[in-house]
Amino acid sequence: QVQLVESGGGLVQAGGSLRLSCAASGRTFSMYRMGWFRQAPGKEREFVAWIRWSGGITFHTGSVKGRFTISRDSAKSTVFLQMNSLKPEDTAVYYCAATDQANVATVTTSYEYWGQGIQVTVSS
């Protein structure tokens, strides 16, 4: 089992920045990939970014590319999401997720472990 705890959310004005953190504990040695998803009110949970735990390869969805950056600190078993140039449409609950499988990286069903979610609100 892997436990995930997010932190760093909050309220920010449009154009501002936030950095989300996700601390992993438990069987972290088995993790293959971690990802960030988000869910806005009335919408489905959508993929934001993923990072392969070994090697650090990353991928970001088009709507955040150039503004958000996923990274990790392997020694601390923590993954980050640096969010710059935030827009009101980035407002959502952000979820950290992890998997020990080399499967499709951008769908929720590929991740076995989830954090509780953290609110990010961007005001206009």
Phi, psi and chi 1 to 4 in degrees:
 res  aa     phi    psi   chi1   chi2   chi3   chi4
   1 GLN       -  147.2  -67.2  -72.2  -27.5      -
   2 VAL  -125.4  132.5  174.7      -      -      -
   3 GLN  -108.4  138.2  -65.9   77.7   42.8      -
   4 LEU  -125.2  133.7  -55.4  172.4      -      -
   5 VAL  -131.6  119.4  178.3      -      -      -
   6 GLU   -90.3  154.6  -60.0  103.9  -26.7      -
   7 SER  -154.2  164.6   61.9      -      -      -
   8 GLY   102.1    0.5      -      -      -      -
   9 GLY   -74.9 -178.5      -      -      -      -
  10 GLY   153.8 -162.3      -      -      -      -
  11 LEU  -107.0  132.6  172.5   65.4      -      -
  12 VAL  -144.3  152.5   63.8      -      -      -
  13 GLN   -79.5  155.6  -71.8 -172.4  -27.6      -
  14 ALA   -55.9  137.4      -      -      -      -
  15 GLY    91.6  -10.7      -      -      -      -
  16 GLY   -84.2 -174.1      -      -      -      -
  17 SER  -132.6  152.2  -60.8      -      -      -
  18 LEU  -143.7  153.3  -78.6  174.6      -      -
  19 ARG  -124.8  119.2 -172.1  174.6   84.0  151.9
  20 LEU   -91.0  144.6  -56.5 -177.0      -      -
  21 SER  -123.0  150.2  -60.3      -      -      -
  22 CYS  -137.5  110.5  175.1      -      -      -
  23 ALA   -93.5  126.0      -      -      -      -
  24 ALA  -103.7  143.8      -      -      -      -
  25 SER  -142.4  166.2   60.2      -      -      -
  26 GLY    96.7 -134.7      -      -      -      -
  27 ARG   -82.0   57.4  -67.5  174.9   58.7   87.3
  28 THR   -69.6  -20.2   57.3      -      -      -
  29 PHE   -66.9  -19.1   59.9   86.5      -      -
  30 SER   -92.3   -3.4   67.7      -      -      -
  31 MET   -67.6  133.8  -71.0 -165.8  -56.6      -
  32 TYR   -99.6  -41.0  176.6   77.6      -      -
  33 ARG  -151.8  147.4 -177.1  176.0   55.9 -119.7
  34 MET  -124.3  152.4  -67.3 -174.6   71.8      -
  35 GLY  -143.8  165.7      -      -      -      -
  36 TRP  -118.6  134.9  -73.3   98.0      -      -
  37 PHE  -126.0  166.3  -70.4   74.4      -      -
  38 ARG  -145.5  153.9   65.1 -174.3 -178.9 -174.3
  39 GLN  -138.7  115.1 -172.3  166.2   17.6      -
  40 ALA   -87.4  157.9      -      -      -      -
  41 PRO   -56.3  129.9  -26.4   35.5      -      -
  42 GLY    77.9    4.7      -      -      -      -
  43 LYS  -120.7  163.4  -65.2 -172.0  176.5 -178.7
  44 GLU   -77.0  157.8  -65.9 -172.0   -8.6      -
  45 ARG   -68.1  132.4 -165.3  169.5  -61.3 -173.6
  46 GLU  -124.0  152.0   65.3  173.5    4.5      -
  47 PHE   -72.0  142.0  164.8   76.7      -      -
  48 VAL  -116.4  -55.4  176.3      -      -      -
  49 ALA  -161.8  156.9      -      -      -      -
  50 TRP  -137.9  159.7   60.6 -104.9      -      -
  51 ILE  -140.7  132.2 -175.4  166.0      -      -
  52 ARG   -78.9  129.3 -166.7  174.1  -62.8  173.4
  53 TRP   -63.2  -42.6 -159.6 -110.8      -      -
  54 SER   -93.7  118.0  176.4      -      -      -
  55 GLY   100.7  -25.9      -      -      -      -
  56 GLY    74.2   17.2      -      -      -      -
  57 ILE   -62.5  139.6  -62.5  171.6      -      -
  58 THR  -128.2  161.8   64.1      -      -      -
  59 PHE  -151.4  137.2  179.5   79.2      -      -
  60 HIS  -124.1  142.8  -58.7   75.0      -      -
  61 THR   -68.0  156.5 -164.9      -      -      -
  62 GLY   -58.4  -36.9      -      -      -      -
  63 SER   -68.9  -17.0   62.1      -      -      -
  64 VAL  -115.0   -6.9  -52.1      -      -      -
  65 LYS   -59.8  131.9 -162.2  169.4  -66.8 -175.9
  66 GLY    89.2  -13.9      -      -      -      -
  67 ARG  -114.5  -38.8  -60.1 -171.1  -61.2  123.2
  68 PHE  -107.3  148.6  -67.8   10.9      -      -
  69 THR  -138.4  125.1  -57.4      -      -      -
  70 ILE   -94.1  140.7 -170.6  171.1      -      -
  71 SER  -150.9  174.8   63.2      -      -      -
  72 ARG  -144.8  157.0   78.2 -162.7 -172.6  -51.0
  73 ASP  -120.3   98.9 -177.2  -25.3      -      -
  74 SER   -62.3  -37.7  -60.5      -      -      -
  75 ALA   -63.3  -30.6      -      -      -      -
  76 LYS  -103.0    3.6  -63.5 -177.8  178.5 -179.9
  77 SER    50.4   46.4  -63.6      -      -      -
  78 THR  -128.1  138.1  -60.1      -      -      -
  79 VAL  -115.7  146.7   66.2      -      -      -
  80 PHE  -121.8  155.9  -55.3   98.9      -      -
  81 LEU  -132.1  103.4 -173.8   67.8      -      -
  82 GLN   -84.2  122.0  177.9   65.9   44.5      -
  83 MET  -117.8  114.3  -54.8 -174.6  -67.2      -
  84 ASN  -114.9  164.3  -60.4  -33.1      -      -
  85 SER    48.8   48.0  -57.9      -      -      -
  86 LEU   -65.3  146.0  -77.9  160.4      -      -
  87 LYS  -120.6  156.1  -55.9  175.0 -178.1  179.8
  88 PRO   -55.0  -32.5  -29.3   37.0      -      -
  89 GLU   -72.0   -5.9   51.1  -97.4   44.4      -
  90 ASP   -83.7   -5.7  -65.6  -42.0      -      -
  91 THR   -61.2  125.3  -65.2      -      -      -
  92 ALA  -177.8  170.2      -      -      -      -
  93 VAL   -87.2  126.1  176.0      -      -      -
  94 TYR  -101.2  133.6  -77.3   69.9      -      -
  95 TYR  -119.3  137.4  -64.6   89.1      -      -
  96 CYS   -94.0  143.1  175.5      -      -      -
  97 ALA  -141.3  156.2      -      -      -      -
  98 ALA  -143.1  150.6      -      -      -      -
  99 THR  -143.7  151.3  179.2      -      -      -
 100 ASP  -106.9   15.7   56.0   10.1      -      -
 101 GLN  -112.3  143.6  -56.4  -65.5  -40.0      -
 102 ALA   -90.7   75.5      -      -      -      -
 103 ASN  -120.3 -166.2   47.1   18.1      -      -
 104 VAL   -61.3  128.6  177.2      -      -      -
 105 ALA   -89.0  -12.3      -      -      -      -
 106 THR  -111.3   11.4   58.7      -      -      -
 107 VAL  -118.2  146.8  -63.4      -      -      -
 108 THR   -63.3  -32.4   57.7      -      -      -
 109 THR   -69.4  -10.7   52.0      -      -      -
 110 SER   -85.6   -4.8  -69.2      -      -      -
 111 TYR  -114.7  127.4  -66.8   81.1      -      -
 112 GLU   -88.3  -25.3  -55.3   91.5   86.3      -
 113 TYR  -120.4  137.3  -51.5  105.8      -      -
 114 TRP  -136.5  144.7  -69.1   85.2      -      -
 115 GLY   -81.0  179.2      -      -      -      -
 116 GLN   -81.8  -13.8   78.0  -75.8   -0.8      -
 117 GLY    94.0  151.1      -      -      -      -
 118 ILE  -142.9  139.3 -167.0  162.6      -      -
 119 GLN   -81.3  133.6  179.6   69.3   45.1      -
 120 VAL  -123.2  122.5  170.5      -      -      -
 121 THR  -123.0  125.7  -57.2      -      -      -
 122 VAL  -113.8  117.8 -175.6      -      -      -
 123 SER   -92.2  148.7   62.4      -      -      -
 124 SER   -91.0      -   57.4      -      -      -
